[in-house]
Amino acid sequence: MAPGDLLYAVSAGLSAVYVSAAREVNPPGATAVAIGFYNGGGYVVLAVLIQVAGAILDRFPATVTAAAKVYPPEAYRALLWVLLGVAAASMAFTLAMRETHGRTRAPEAELA
């Protein structure tokens, strides 16, 4: 299950990355609010992902033991593919962010 845990971490992002992105693309007066929205959004996305992961696993027959439910390898493989897609989308969004090089105003606003 280590690959699944790794993909959870990648898909949720590191809060330092989100905080840096919030500081980079928002005016100084709105940075604290923006960071709060980023963090809140991360918690909501994680909560939704956990529910989706449970729904995916429950689509496969499980063996119930005294300690836990044990799902077949196909269930974990399906979950791995879903999380890989979420991680790829997260990476694409990260790479699509525009770098402002310390300027907190959008470059288009400076032209006006």
FENGI-V898444 format. One record per residue. N is the residue number from 1. OMEGA is omega in whole degrees, -180 to 180 (none if undefined). Layout:
# FENGI-V898444
<<N | OMEGA> <N | OMEGA>>
This chain:
# FENGI-V898444
<<1 | 180> <2 | 177> <3 | 177> <4 | 178> <5 | 178> <6 | 180> <7 | 173> <8 | -179> <9 | -179> <10 | -177> <11 | 180> <12 | 180> <13 | 177> <14 | -176> <15 | 177> <16 | 178> <17 | -179> <18 | 179> <19 | 178> <20 | 179> <21 | 180> <22 | 179> <23 | -176> <24 | -171> <25 | -179> <26 | 176> <27 | -176> <28 | -179> <29 | -177> <30 | -174> <31 | -179> <32 | 179> <33 | 180> <34 | 179> <35 | 176> <36 | 177> <37 | 178> <38 | -179> <39 | 178> <40 | 178> <41 | 178> <42 | 179> <43 | 179> <44 | 179> <45 | 179> <46 | 178> <47 | 178> <48 | 179> <49 | 179> <50 | 178> <51 | 179> <52 | 179> <53 | 178> <54 | 179> <55 | 178> <56 | -180> <57 | -178> <58 | 177> <59 | -180> <60 | 179> <61 | -178> <62 | 172> <63 | -178> <64 | 176> <65 | 179> <66 | -175> <67 | -173> <68 | 170> <69 | 179> <70 | -179> <71 | 178> <72 | -180> <73 | 180> <74 | 179> <75 | 180> <76 | 177> <77 | 177> <78 | 178> <79 | 178> <80 | 180> <81 | 178> <82 | 180> <83 | 175> <84 | 176> <85 | 178> <86 | 179> <87 | 178> <88 | 178> <89 | 178> <90 | 179> <91 | 179> <92 | 178> <93 | 179> <94 | -179> <95 | -179> <96 | -180> <97 | -180> <98 | 178> <99 | -179> <100 | 178> <101 | 176> <102 | 177> <103 | -178> <104 | 177> <105 | 178> <106 | -180> <107 | 180> <108 | -179> <109 | -180> <110 | -180> <111 | -176> <112 | none>>
